């Protein structure tokens, strides 16, 4: 899977994702630090990359309808997290990507589980 890690994702997890066979790019590595959310998500769309972020704003399905993107994954960590929490979240993400398709969906990863949200269907 092609992934883009937002600036709020611990860069130490890049190797965990690469070892699982994912193509990983980072907002930091592409000079997009402090870029508006709209710019970051548009870069993800143009590159065909699923956005992995801790920014809960991307969970707004009205503003960022998952059907318009190659996937949005929001990681929710405890308020006082340690690196092991990152490791668990990335392990959960890797397992999810092995068994399901994230394209066009919103996943929220928290506490070792994934909640999947479908896109909002337009009014007919």
N, C-alpha and C positions, 0 to 999 in steps of 0.2 A: 504494500500500500504506500502511496505517496503521501507523506505527512508534512505539515508545517507546524512547528512549535512556536507558540506565541512567546513574547518576551517574559512572561510570568511563569514559564515552565523551567524548572531546574535543569540546567544544561547537562548535568551529570547523567540524565536519563537518555540522552541521545544514543549512547553506546548500547543501552538495553534494547532500544527500538531497532537499531541497525543490526544487532545480533539476531533479532527475530526476523530479519529479512526485509525490513521497511526502508524505503528511500526517504531520508529525513533532511529537511531544510529548516532553518530557524529564522525568525524575524531578525534576531541579532546579526546573524551571518549575512543577511541580505540588506542590511542597512535600513531596516524599517522600524527601528526603535522609536517609540513615541508617535508613530504614524497613527492617524485616526483609524478606528475600527473598520470603517467602511473601506478604507484603502487596503488594509490587511486582508479582509475577506475577499475583496476583488482580486488581489494578487493570488490568493488561494484558488479562486475559481479559474483564473486564466492559466494557472500552472497545473490545474487538476489535482490539487492537494487538499486533503482533509485537514481542517484547522483543529489543533489540540491546544486548549487554553484553560486558564482558571478564571477568565473574565466572564462573569455570569450574565453580562449584557448580551452576549451572543446566544443566550437562551431565549431571547425574545423572538418567538417564531413569527410574529407579525412583521418585525423589522428584518429579521434574517431567516426567511422561510427556508427550512432545510432542503426542500426540493430544488432550490436554485444553486446548491453547492455540492461539492464532492464529499460532504460530511462535516459535521461540527461536533467536537467532543469537548465537553466541559468537565474538568477534574475538580472535585470539591474535597479539600483536605480539612482535617481538624484545625481548629484555630491555633493550636500549638503543635505543629507537625514536626516530624523528624524525617530524615532521609528514607527510613523504612516505609513511611507512609507514601512517599513518591514511588518507591519500588513496588509496593502493593498496587498502587493505581496503574502503573505501567504494565504490570503483570496482568491485571484485569483487562486493560485495553488490548494487550496482545492476545489474550484468550478470546476476547470478543471479536477481534478482527479475523481470527482463525475460523470462527464458527458462524459469523453473520456479516452482512453487507452494511456498511455505514453510509454509503453514498446516498445522498438525498434525505438523510436522517439526522436527528439530534440525539446524541448520547450524553447522559450525565453519569459520571463515574464517581461513586462515593461508597466508602466502607466495603470495598471488595465486590461491589455489584454494579451493573449497568442498567439504568433506566432508559428506555428508548422512546423517543417521541417522534411521531410521524409529522410530515409537513402539514401545514394548514391548507385545506382545499379552498380554492377561490369560490366565492359566491356565484351561483349560476343565475 
